[in-house]
Amino acid sequence: MSLRMNIRNAMVPMTVAEAIEFAASFDHDESRGYAEEFTQELRDELTPKSGASDYSVSDFRDPDKFRTGHDVCSKCARQRYLDACKQCDTYSEIHIATNDVVTAKLKSGNGYVHTYERLGYHAYTSEFLRAILDSGCLVWVYRDGSDGVIEFHQLCKEV
């Protein structure tokens, strides 16, 4: 099995940061070349193909900024919030990618949960974000940096 497959297979239970660190840990030149190439692939996968998010890190502190024109039913919004609170109880940390899609690490340590819903694009994702903020989980927000490098920020809800 190639080094690239080993890295990709090992990445499954890791955060992206851990996978990049793992890829960079190889000592000999051939492996390091593959690791650098794979590290760039990881960064490319985190960058949305249709452009970066219009939201700043501070925007994620205000779930109302993520309401859509489809968020019209207060009963549905309340139910979405309650369901999301139950989901968040099973997460130890939450990652919001540069395309505003959420990945969460399970408290059980048995892996991750990926959403297909984009915050601020799909209906009632503002309530999902509200539950995330209320959960007390460690939240990381990834944004495109000015030099093309993806930056990550720990999001703390303002009190």
C-alpha positions as CSV (number, residue, x, y, z in Angstrom):
1,M,0.0,0.0,0.0
2,S,1.4,3.4,-0.9
3,L,2.2,6.1,1.6
4,R,-0.6,8.2,0.3
5,M,-3.1,5.4,1.0
6,N,-1.6,5.0,4.5
7,I,-2.1,8.7,5.2
8,R,-5.6,8.7,3.8
9,N,-6.6,5.6,5.7
10,A,-5.0,6.9,8.9
11,M,-6.9,10.2,8.5
12,V,-10.3,8.7,9.1
13,P,-10.2,9.1,12.9
14,M,-8.2,12.3,12.8
15,T,-9.0,16.0,12.6
16,V,-7.6,17.7,9.5
17,A,-5.0,19.4,11.7
18,E,-3.9,16.0,13.0
19,A,-3.8,14.5,9.5
20,I,-1.6,17.4,8.3
21,E,0.7,16.9,11.3
22,F,0.8,13.2,10.6
23,A,1.6,13.8,6.9
24,A,4.4,16.2,7.8
25,S,6.0,13.7,10.3
26,F,7.7,11.5,7.7
27,D,11.5,11.7,7.7
28,H,12.9,10.5,4.4
29,D,12.8,12.7,1.3
30,E,10.4,10.6,-0.8
31,S,7.9,10.3,2.0
32,R,8.2,14.0,2.8
33,G,7.4,14.8,-0.9
34,Y,4.2,12.7,-0.8
35,A,3.3,14.2,2.6
36,E,3.7,17.8,1.3
37,E,1.6,16.9,-1.7
38,F,-1.1,15.3,0.5
39,T,-1.0,18.2,2.9
40,Q,-1.8,20.5,-0.1
41,E,-4.6,18.2,-1.1
42,L,-6.1,18.4,2.4
43,R,-6.0,22.2,2.2
44,D,-7.6,22.1,-1.3
45,E,-10.4,19.9,0.0
46,L,-11.3,22.4,2.7
47,T,-11.5,25.2,0.2
48,P,-14.9,25.5,-1.4
49,K,-14.8,25.2,-5.2
50,S,-17.4,27.9,-5.7
51,G,-15.6,30.5,-3.5
52,A,-15.1,31.1,0.1
53,S,-17.8,31.9,2.6
54,D,-19.1,35.5,3.0
55,Y,-19.3,35.0,6.8
56,S,-16.6,36.2,9.1
57,V,-15.6,34.4,12.3
58,S,-17.5,36.9,14.4
59,D,-20.7,36.3,12.4
60,F,-20.9,32.8,13.9
61,R,-21.6,34.4,17.3
62,D,-25.0,35.6,16.0
63,P,-27.2,32.8,14.7
64,D,-29.8,35.3,13.4
65,K,-27.3,36.3,10.6
66,F,-27.8,32.8,9.3
67,R,-31.6,32.9,8.9
68,T,-32.9,32.2,5.4
69,G,-36.1,33.1,3.6
70,H,-37.4,29.6,4.3
71,D,-37.3,30.0,8.1
72,V,-40.9,30.9,8.4
73,C,-42.4,28.4,10.9
74,S,-41.6,29.2,14.5
75,K,-42.7,25.7,15.6
76,C,-40.3,24.1,13.0
77,A,-37.5,26.4,14.2
78,R,-38.1,25.4,17.8
79,Q,-38.1,21.7,17.0
80,R,-34.9,22.1,14.9
81,Y,-33.3,23.8,17.9
82,L,-34.4,21.0,20.3
83,D,-33.2,18.3,17.9
84,A,-29.9,20.0,17.4
85,C,-29.4,20.3,21.2
86,K,-29.8,16.5,21.5
87,Q,-27.3,16.1,18.6
88,C,-24.8,18.4,20.2
89,D,-24.9,16.5,23.5
90,T,-23.1,13.7,21.6
91,Y,-20.3,16.0,20.3
92,S,-17.0,16.9,21.9
93,E,-15.9,19.4,19.3
94,I,-17.4,21.0,16.3
95,H,-15.6,22.2,13.1
96,I,-17.2,24.8,10.7
97,A,-15.4,24.5,7.3
98,T,-14.6,27.3,5.0
99,N,-17.8,26.5,3.0
100,D,-19.9,26.7,6.3
101,V,-20.6,23.0,6.5
102,V,-20.3,21.4,10.0
103,T,-18.3,18.4,11.1
104,A,-18.5,17.2,14.7
105,K,-16.3,14.9,16.7
106,L,-18.2,12.3,18.7
107,K,-17.7,12.2,22.5
108,S,-17.5,8.4,22.2
109,G,-14.3,8.8,20.2
110,N,-15.9,6.6,17.5
111,G,-15.6,9.1,14.7
112,Y,-17.1,12.2,13.2
113,V,-20.5,13.3,11.9
114,H,-20.7,15.4,8.7
115,T,-23.6,17.5,7.8
116,Y,-24.6,18.3,4.2
117,E,-26.4,21.4,5.3
118,R,-24.6,24.7,4.7
119,L,-25.1,27.2,7.5
120,G,-27.0,30.2,6.3
121,Y,-28.1,28.4,3.1
122,H,-30.4,25.6,4.2
123,A,-33.5,26.2,6.2
124,Y,-33.3,26.5,10.0
125,T,-29.5,26.1,10.1
126,S,-29.6,29.3,12.2
127,E,-31.3,27.2,14.9
128,F,-28.6,24.5,14.5
129,L,-25.9,27.1,15.0
130,R,-27.8,28.4,18.1
131,A,-27.7,24.9,19.5
132,I,-24.0,24.6,18.7
133,L,-23.3,27.8,20.6
134,D,-25.5,26.8,23.6
135,S,-23.9,23.3,23.7
136,G,-20.7,24.3,25.3
137,C,-18.7,22.3,22.8
138,L,-15.3,23.5,21.6
139,V,-16.1,25.1,18.2
140,W,-13.5,25.8,15.5
141,V,-14.2,28.0,12.5
142,Y,-12.0,27.7,9.4
143,R,-11.6,30.7,7.1
144,D,-9.5,31.5,4.1
145,G,-6.5,33.6,5.1
146,S,-5.2,36.5,3.1
147,D,-2.2,34.5,1.8
148,G,-4.3,31.5,0.7
149,V,-3.6,29.5,3.9
150,I,-6.6,28.3,5.8
151,E,-6.8,29.8,9.2
152,F,-8.8,28.3,12.1
153,H,-10.2,30.2,15.0
154,Q,-11.7,29.0,18.3
155,L,-15.2,30.4,18.6
156,C,-16.2,31.5,22.0
157,K,-19.8,32.6,22.5
158,E,-19.9,36.1,23.9
159,V,-21.5,36.4,27.3
